[in-house]
């Protein structure tokens, strides 16, 4: 399967649905409250992300699409925060309607030792008022003629009613636009008129009354949904078992997933909806769209919390033969999000740096020993200009692109980043490693970045050098002979 994800940048998608703020409170819990038998969590950091239909929007924007959002928020600080985050992404927010006396849905997750210990929901499921419904419809009907696909993310918070769906689908049909919904609840009849829906296996079971225990019962539930809703296409997501694609008068098609470590399934349905919408808008079939969505969902479940998939991650995962070496090479723009995700999972990060021009056994042992101090080893490599300043005009003998691939081929190395002269401190400040390593030919006080690392609670470790060998020495020997 070949999917050209560069086409996604030409897509304009309308997302209608329940907007939410996801709040994450990260901390430590090392004692029990004297007031009650509960943990005391000492909060160390906070993070606010877009949830609900906002996560669908976030996934679309991450892949380069133009997005318009339609939804309802309250008039308080959470509503302002949500609108601000959408605007920061460059999203068209003219369809975000404020309803007085309505809560903006906010889900607070408290995590300690990288495990969720409590979730607090602030929300209302009250249906929006007739006045708000009219305002939402006016906005959507104004936007629909200019978009490629309409996505509906229903979280059952009172926005996506049968009346709303009926009028949305009518407008979409009149302008030749497809509608795709991620449904919720026991009664899927309200989605009649929508072109496609993407329930998960549990939702499909609830909606049909079929206990899904094997392929036969899964296929039965899918056929029933096609019959009772009158939809044209159905994709049932099955977690680690991938997806099954249904269409009338055809055999169900199973789409297997690649085995991945699952950290958090929250938001995977949002990613599926976003990718199916993008693929359809780019001219691919529903079957192809389901396959690319399946691949993207497999990536986000390996992340903590509601998350997105990047162009680079998706492109690498869609390769027939994945280039694991190339996937280790990251740029500075990716570094902050990467280290944040690694730390969420409780990884201890080690950072080391050098020219690594003409890799030799001393380098290999340095990197192998460095990895022993943590879970993840990030190697920062001087670019070619930086090497010339340090080593002379005839260096490097191996260009930076080749040095990156050589270092990336080592099993001890997890990620490689290139830096120019004077930029190493920015990398150290962004990563804030638990351990910074250097060879023992340095004194601890001489290690560049030591102050930054120790200021953030990290430490410097010197790796013993036992070999009398260097790249310069090897190069000089070659020249002499």
Buried (B, 14 or more C-beta within 10 A) or exposed (E): EEBEBEBBEEBBBBBBBBBBBBBBBBBBBEEEEEEEEEBBBEEEEEBBBBBBBBBBBBBBBBBBBBBBBBBBBBEBEBBBBBBEBBEEBEBBBEBBBBBEEBBBBBBBBBBBEEEBBEEEEBBBEEBBBEEBBEBBBEBBBBBBEEBBBBBBBBBEBBBBBEEBBEBBBEBBEEEEBBBBBBBBBEEBEBBBBBBBBBBBBEBBBBBBEBEBEEEEBBBBBBBBBBEBBEBBBBBBBBBEBBBBBBBEEEEBBBBEBEEBEEBBBBBBBBBBBBBBBBBBBBEBEBBBBBBBBBBBBBBBBBBBBBBBBBBBBBBBBBEEEEEEBBBBBBEEEBBEBBBEBBBBBEBBBBBBBBBBBBBBEBBEBBBBBBBEBBBBBBBBBBBBEBBBBBBEEEBBBBEBEEBBBBBBEBEBBBBBBBBEEEBBEEBBEBBBBBBBBBBEEBEEEEBEBBEBBEEEEBBBBBBEBEEEEBBBEBBEEEEEE
